[in-house]
Amino acid sequence: MHPKDRILKYLSKQKSATAKGLLELFGFSRQALHKHMKELIRTGEVLKHGTTRGAYYSSSKVAGEKRSILERPALPRTYRRRFGVVGLEEHKAFEEISLFLNLRKYVNKNTYAIFEYTFTEMLNNALEHSHSKDVGISVSVDPNGLRFAIRDYGIGVFHSIREKFKLPDEATTIGELIKGKITTMPKKHTGEGLFFTSKSADKMTLKSHRIDLLFDNLKKDLFVKEIRFLRGTEVAFAISNHSKRKLDNVFREYAPAEFDYKFEKTRVYVKLFAAEYVSRSEAKRLLAGLDKFSEIVLDLKGVRSIGQGFVDEIFRVFAGDHPHIKLKTENVSPTLMPMISHVVDNNN
């Protein structure tokens, strides 16, 4: 019998079991048990309860019968509601959801703090930027993590930025948006909320019209794909119930003490603009708006080729015009490095 079947058979007869109990019973290695339990949780056949030390597991079915209401596990729990935008306040919506799902019981302090910040920031964006009459909210917590989705039916985030900054198309707004400090309402917003939310998630997707932008912080990468037309904007956010990520550390990384804790550092994922760069005009497009920052990290992962004009515009012209800005590069392939080194060395 497969180890997963043995675990399921045992849990179907018992109300619950700890990892230690399963290890002693079946003699698995910790790595093997973790692998089997992760798969069983993913498929919904097993439910995990509690934190790491006090965690225990139960079958989603007991001896082939449905649990009574009193016997059903506390998770998963889901909140869904559609609100009218007029009069809706993000902090009150958060409090209602937190109490309804009893979130403090199921997630640790790090996750709770991150959820409070990111949820209220994204809901505020929908209320003040979308021009939508109503907004749909979905929040769920289960053994695999905490997730929320906020959907409006307004003008669309990429369209809004394109119109405000007169960009050629919605795809161009992606690169501008992930730099941070871009907002269509500068008197009321700094443009930091979406940036810090994307850095706080395990995964976050931003869908609008025909664009799906995925921030995957587990893989430390971003992905863009074309989708079927979606009216308005949908933000979907996911994080572990017991995240080790701390909101303060996310802020400090991009607003460190050396900048008086102001949002002065950004990372530009160059490949989102293009995989190949040749001209100075492409460099200028990439650098647009970055003079607001004190430190810029250019991540060249996935960039296949660059031209001397492109490199010269960044590392000689822009660097010379902005001597107070630190320019750094990461994930530069060995093929690209000689071109960058040539320009930098000749500029020193």
Summary of the structure (lengths in Angstrom):
residues: 348
radius of gyration: 23.9
end to end distance: 68.2
largest distance: 75.3
contacts: 1051
relative contact order: 0.08
helix: 42%
strand: 26%
